[in-house]
């Protein structure tokens, strides 16, 4: 897994909550944990907030917006996986 800056670990999950329509991270994490095969993921590149539905254990997925292998699932960001 690539190294994720601490500041991005805090900002990106909240951005994902905003995009997905959740007020609290706990609600988004519950949805992601209960999903059978896909969960929300976000690009960790600074300035790119591309989101997608990906595998729950994704830590280096391809971002269609910036072209990097920088998509990370919310469950990985939260340290559940």
C-alpha positions in Angstrom: 0.0 0.0 0.0 1.2 3.5 -0.7 1.8 6.0 2.0 -1.1 8.4 2.6 -0.4 11.8 4.3 -2.1 12.2 7.6 -3.8 15.4 6.4 -5.3 13.5 3.5 -6.5 10.7 5.8 -8.7 13.3 7.6 -9.9 15.4 4.6 -10.7 12.8 2.0 -13.2 10.7 4.0 -15.1 13.9 4.9 -15.1 14.8 1.2 -16.4 11.3 0.4 -19.2 11.8 3.0 -20.2 15.1 1.3 -20.2 13.5 -2.2 -22.2 10.5 -1.0 -24.7 12.7 0.9 -23.8 11.7 4.5 -23.5 14.1 7.4 -21.3 11.7 9.5 -18.5 9.4 8.6 -20.0 6.7 10.8 -23.0 6.5 8.6 -20.9 6.1 5.4 -18.7 3.5 7.1 -21.8 1.5 8.1 -23.1 1.6 4.6 -19.7 0.5 3.2 -19.3 -2.3 5.8 -22.7 -3.7 5.0 -22.3 -3.5 1.2 -21.8 -7.0 -0.3 -19.3 -6.2 -3.0 -18.6 -2.5 -3.6 -18.0 0.5 -1.4 -17.2 4.2 -1.9 -13.6 5.1 -2.8 -11.8 8.4 -3.4 -8.7 9.5 -5.1 -6.0 10.5 -2.6 -4.2 12.9 -5.0 -4.2 16.4 -3.7 -6.6 18.5 -5.8 -8.4 15.4 -7.2 -11.6 14.3 -5.5 -12.7 11.7 -8.0 -15.0 9.1 -6.4 -16.1 5.6 -7.5 -17.6 2.4 -6.2 -14.8 -0.1 -5.8 -13.8 -3.2 -3.9 -13.8 -2.8 -0.1 -10.1 -3.7 0.2 -8.9 -1.4 -2.6 -5.8 0.6 -1.7 -4.3 1.5 -5.2 -7.1 1.7 -7.7 -6.9 3.5 -11.0 -8.3 7.0 -10.9 -10.1 7.8 -14.2 -9.8 11.6 -13.5 -6.0 12.0 -12.8 -4.7 8.8 -14.1 -2.9 7.6 -11.0 -3.3 4.4 -9.0 -4.6 6.5 -6.1 -8.1 5.4 -5.4 -8.6 4.1 -1.9 -11.8 2.7 -0.4 -13.3 4.4 2.7 -12.8 1.1 4.7 -9.1 1.2 4.0 -8.9 4.9 4.9 -10.7 4.3 8.2 -8.3 1.4 9.0 -11.0 -1.3 9.0 -9.1 -3.2 6.3 
